[in-house]
């Protein structure tokens, strides 16, 4: 079981991509709205597994509220 400790704060680039080096293990990724804006709504937290010598691809989808 994880420690629940904060690990990293990461910002995406202009293309929406980000990269962060992490030790192998399971992490909880929590996307946040930019500068506290109400929209788009950030998704629920994602559980992500990081393996030794592998990239882990994660897709984060925001809810714009447009229907």
C-alpha positions, 0 to 999 in steps of 0.5 A: 500500500502506498504512503499517500504522499505527494509525489510531483506537480507536473504541467503539460506543454502547449501540445497537452503532453507531459512527462515525469520520471517516477520510480516503479509503483502505483500512483494516483494521478489527479488532473486539475483545472487551469487556474481554478477555472470551473470548466472544463471539469477535471476527470476523477483521479486515475490510478496509474501503474509505472513499470521498470524501464517502460513509459506509461501512456495516460489519456486524461479527458476533461468534461467541457460541459458542452452537450 
